[in-house]
Amino acid sequence: MMPAVRDSGQRGDVDADGYVLVGGRSSRFGSDKAVHKIGGRPMALRAADALRPHVGTVTLVGGTFNHLELGLPSIPDSVDSAGPLGGIVAALQHARSSLCVVLACDMPHVASAPIETLIRTAVRTGAGAIVPETPDGRLQPLCAVYAKRTASPLARALSEGTRRIAAALQRIDWIRLPVNDARPFANVNRVSDLYLIG
């Protein structure tokens, strides 16, 4: 792992693709989180809205027949039941751009997350991944930027049985990007979380 950095660069035109992770069973939530509406908009489309200003394309990862109504292109996870790492690998293998911005569908306040700062830092440093770290020390690899070149090492980790993203990150050169506010990264696991995070 490379040391944590703080961004000070300026973003120019960036070649990046965006991917919204919609896979998973949503068992604790009780229904498909990706299509659950907050403020009248499905969570997956709220995530897509956050990505669009910064990327050329937005694609769903792990989508099923139920997600057709969202109107976005979709690709399957690279390995069934492999968790979010499988979605990240699928996104990287599908991406045509040098950078891949990955975002979980269940972060309803991510519009205020520093996506642009993550991209600028990726361009400036050339690191394999830029992963936010919230003040409580938690990494946020499901709202992160990955370089296309990390597809092979991360896929290899997945094929060797690795499922934890933190463990897979050790296969690449990555940077922690400290952020001052954890609220944009709050995710929804249960319906009650919608009331806790607003």
C-alpha positions in Angstrom: 0.0 0.0 0.0 1.1 3.5 -0.8 0.9 6.2 1.9 -2.2 8.3 2.4 -2.3 11.6 0.4 -4.4 14.7 0.2 -5.5 15.9 -3.2 -4.5 19.3 -4.5 -4.6 18.7 -8.2 -7.0 20.1 -10.8 -9.1 17.8 -12.9 -9.0 18.1 -16.7 -10.7 15.9 -19.2 -10.6 12.4 -17.7 -11.2 9.1 -19.5 -13.3 7.2 -17.0 -16.2 4.7 -16.9 -18.7 4.5 -14.1 -20.2 1.3 -12.6 -23.0 0.9 -10.1 -23.0 -2.3 -8.1 -26.5 -3.7 -7.8 -25.8 -7.4 -7.1 -26.4 -9.1 -3.8 -29.5 -10.6 -2.2 -30.5 -7.5 -0.1 -31.6 -10.1 2.5 -31.4 -7.8 5.5 -33.3 -5.1 3.6 -36.1 -7.4 2.6 -36.4 -6.3 -1.0 -34.1 -5.2 -3.9 -32.3 -2.1 -2.6 -31.3 -1.1 -6.2 -34.9 -0.3 -7.2 -36.1 1.0 -3.8 -37.0 4.6 -4.2 -35.7 7.5 -2.0 -37.2 10.8 -2.8 -39.0 9.2 -5.7 -35.8 7.9 -7.4 -34.5 4.3 -7.2 -31.2 4.0 -5.3 -29.3 2.7 -8.3 -30.3 5.7 -10.3 -29.3 8.1 -7.5 -25.9 6.5 -7.6 -25.8 6.8 -11.4 -26.7 10.5 -11.1 -23.7 11.0 -8.8 -21.4 9.4 -11.3 -22.6 11.0 -14.6 -20.9 14.4 -14.2 -17.5 12.6 -13.9 -17.6 9.6 -16.3 -18.4 8.9 -19.9 -20.6 5.9 -19.4 -22.6 4.4 -16.5 -23.2 0.6 -16.3 -25.0 -1.6 -13.7 -23.0 -4.5 -12.4 -24.8 -7.7 -11.2 -28.1 -6.6 -12.7 -30.9 -9.0 -13.2 -34.3 -9.0 -15.1 -35.6 -6.9 -12.2 -33.2 -4.0 -13.1 -34.3 -3.6 -16.7 -36.8 -0.9 -15.7 -33.8 1.2 -14.6 -32.9 1.8 -18.3 -29.2 1.4 -17.9 -26.8 -1.1 -19.6 -26.0 -4.0 -17.3 -23.3 -6.7 -17.0 -23.2 -9.7 -14.7 -20.8 -10.2 -11.8 -17.6 -11.9 -12.9 -18.2 -14.8 -10.4 -21.6 -15.7 -8.9 -21.9 -15.2 -5.2 -18.4 -13.7 -5.0 -19.6 -10.5 -3.2 -18.6 -6.9 -4.1 -15.1 -8.0 -5.2 -16.7 -9.9 -8.1 -18.6 -6.8 -9.1 -15.4 -4.7 -9.1 -13.5 -7.3 -11.2 -16.4 -7.4 -13.7 -16.4 -3.7 -14.0 -12.7 -3.5 -14.6 -12.8 -6.3 -17.2 -15.6 -4.5 -19.0 -14.2 -1.0 -18.8 -12.8 0.6 -21.9 -11.3 3.6 -20.2 -8.2 3.9 -18.1 -10.1 4.6 -14.9 -13.1 2.8 -13.4 -15.3 4.5 -10.8 -17.1 2.0 -8.7 -20.1 2.9 -6.6 -22.4 0.7 -4.5 -26.1 1.4 -5.1 -26.9 1.6 -1.4 -25.2 4.9 -0.5 -28.1 7.3 -0.9 -26.1 10.4 0.0 -23.1 9.7 -2.2 -23.9 12.7 -4.4 -21.9 14.8 -1.8 -19.0 12.3 -1.7 -15.7 13.4 -3.3 -15.9 11.5 -6.5 -14.2 14.2 -8.5 -11.4 14.4 -5.8 -10.9 10.7 -6.1 -10.6 10.9 -9.9 -8.2 13.9 -9.7 -6.0 12.0 -7.2 -6.0 8.9 -9.4 -4.8 11.0 -12.4 -2.2 12.9 -10.4 -0.7 9.9 -8.6 -1.1 7.1 -11.2 -2.0 4.7 -8.4 -3.9 1.5 -9.0 -6.7 2.5 -6.8 -7.9 5.5 -4.7 -9.9 4.4 -1.7 -11.6 6.9 0.7 -10.9 6.5 4.4 -13.4 8.0 6.8 -12.5 9.6 10.1 -13.3 6.4 11.9 -10.6 4.7 10.0 -12.9 2.7 7.7 -12.0 2.2 4.1 -14.7 2.7 1.5 -13.7 0.5 -1.5 -17.3 0.6 -2.9 -17.0 4.3 -3.6 -13.6 4.3 -5.2 -11.5 4.7 -8.3 -9.6 1.7 -9.8 -7.2 1.8 -12.7 -8.1 -0.5 -15.6 -4.6 -2.2 -15.2 -5.7 -3.6 -11.9 -8.2 -6.0 -13.5 -5.7 -8.9 -13.8 -4.3 -8.9 -10.3 -7.7 -8.4 -8.7 -9.2 -11.2 -10.9 -6.4 -13.5 -9.9 -7.1 -12.8 -6.2 -10.7 -13.6 -6.8 -9.9 -16.8 -8.6 -7.7 -17.9 -5.7 -10.6 -17.6 -3.3 -10.1 -14.0 -1.9 -13.4 -12.4 -1.2 -12.5 -9.5 1.1 -11.7 -6.4 -0.9 -9.2 -5.2 1.7 -7.2 -8.4 1.2 -7.4 -8.1 -2.6 -6.1 -4.5 -2.4 -2.8 -5.9 -1.2 -2.2 -7.2 -4.7 -2.1 -3.7 -6.2 -0.6 -0.3 -5.5 -3.4 1.7 -3.8 -3.7 4.9 -1.8 -5.9 5.8 1.1 -7.6 9.2 0.6 -8.7 10.6 4.0 -12.0 12.4 4.0 -13.4 14.6 6.7 -17.1 13.5 6.6 -18.3 9.9 6.8 -22.0 10.7 6.2 -21.9 10.5 2.4 -20.6 7.0 2.7 -23.4 5.7 5.0 -25.0 2.7 3.4 -28.4 1.1 3.7 -28.5 -2.5 4.9 -31.9 -2.5 6.5 -35.1 -0.4 6.0 -34.5 1.1 9.4 -31.2 2.6 8.2 -33.2 4.9 5.9 -34.4 6.7 9.0 -31.1 6.7 10.8 -29.1 8.3 7.9 -31.9 10.6 6.7 
